[in-house]
Amino acid sequence: MSRPSPPFVSVRASERLAGTPVVRRGAKWWLATTAGSLLVSDPDFTGELDRFAADMAVAERAVAELSLQLKARP
């Protein structure tokens, strides 16, 4: 049985991991392109994607905090 994949047209740019063709839907990572979507199943690769996504989230929060601090300056 084939697994449902996220169609490329339904992938918003904001869902992509740092502008890459990598998308997380639920607990699964997908490579989504105009040619189709492929479930990422390699545990080492998905582990790296998880770590990279967590690092990106930390960086985005830090940038948002700095931005708020700069706006609060007189």
C-alpha positions in Angstrom: 0.0 0.0 0.0 1.4 3.4 -0.9 1.7 6.1 1.8 -0.1 9.4 1.4 2.4 12.1 0.5 2.0 15.8 0.9 1.4 17.2 -2.6 3.9 19.8 -3.6 1.2 22.4 -4.2 -0.1 22.1 -0.7 3.4 22.8 0.8 3.7 26.5 1.9 7.1 28.1 1.9 6.8 28.6 5.7 6.5 24.8 6.1 9.8 24.2 4.4 12.9 23.7 6.6 15.1 26.7 5.9 14.0 27.0 2.3 14.9 23.4 1.5 12.5 20.9 -0.1 12.2 19.2 3.3 8.8 19.3 5.0 7.6 17.9 8.3 4.1 16.6 8.4 3.2 15.2 11.8 6.1 13.1 12.9 7.4 12.3 9.4 9.8 14.2 7.2 9.2 14.4 3.4 11.2 15.6 0.5 8.6 17.5 -1.6 9.3 18.8 -5.1 7.3 19.4 -8.2 8.2 15.9 -9.4 6.6 14.3 -6.3 7.1 13.6 -2.6 9.3 11.0 -0.9 9.0 9.9 2.7 12.4 10.2 4.5 12.9 6.9 6.3 16.6 6.9 7.2 16.8 7.3 11.0 20.2 9.0 10.9 19.0 11.5 8.3 15.7 12.2 10.2 17.6 12.6 13.4 19.8 15.2 11.7 16.7 16.9 10.4 15.1 16.9 13.9 18.3 18.5 15.4 18.5 21.1 12.6 14.9 22.0 12.9 15.3 22.4 16.7 18.4 24.6 16.2 16.5 26.7 13.7 13.6 27.2 16.1 16.1 28.4 18.8 17.7 30.8 16.4 14.4 32.2 15.2 13.3 32.8 18.9 16.6 34.5 19.6 16.2 36.8 16.6 12.6 37.6 17.6 13.7 38.4 21.1 16.5 40.7 19.9 14.1 42.4 17.6 11.7 43.1 20.5 14.6 44.5 22.6 15.7 46.8 19.8 12.1 48.1 19.3 11.8 48.8 23.0 14.9 51.1 23.1 14.1 54.8 23.4 
